[in-house]
Amino acid sequence: ILILISPLINVRLAIYPIPVVFYFNALVAIVVYLSFCYSFSKINVPVIKQGKKYLCYIGENTIAYLCLNQLVIWLLQKIVPFSTVLEQLILFVICTIILTIITQILLHTPLKVVIGK
């Protein structure tokens, strides 16, 4: 709720109008995220297990996703401008699929040295 009253924050330019509110929001977000991860890890539904495997796969290959994410988004935005929330969700799914394919190519070719494997 405090994030709604906090003015615009720009981390890149180090602009924090109310630093106490920013740090409190960051701590609350960390606690919520860790609680979600803990709860998520306790679920034993087969579909959720596959999702956990995929998240672990992304975690193991984070460098490829971090390095190529913005490039893939930029290329997709050039092809079709995504503006609504639904379109952005579709962009997320397409981007994730493309990044997974690129990561598989990197892992199974001599290019694996690019991602440190």
FENCOR-V973649 format. One record per pair of residues at least 12 apart in sequence whose ideal C-beta (glycine too) atoms are under 8 Angstrom apart, sorted by the first residue. I is the first residue (numbers start at 1). J is the second residue. Records with the same first field share a line. If there is no record, write none. Layout:
BEGIN
I=J ; J
END
This chain:
BEGIN
2=21 ; 24 ; 25 ; 28
3=25
5=21
6=18 ; 21 ; 22 ; 25
9=22
40=52
57=100
61=103 ; 107 ; 115
63=115 ; 116
64=99 ; 102 ; 103 ; 106 ; 114 ; 115
65=99 ; 103
68=99 ; 102
69=95 ; 99
72=95 ; 98 ; 99 ; 102
73=91 ; 95
76=91 ; 94 ; 95 ; 98
77=91
103=115
END
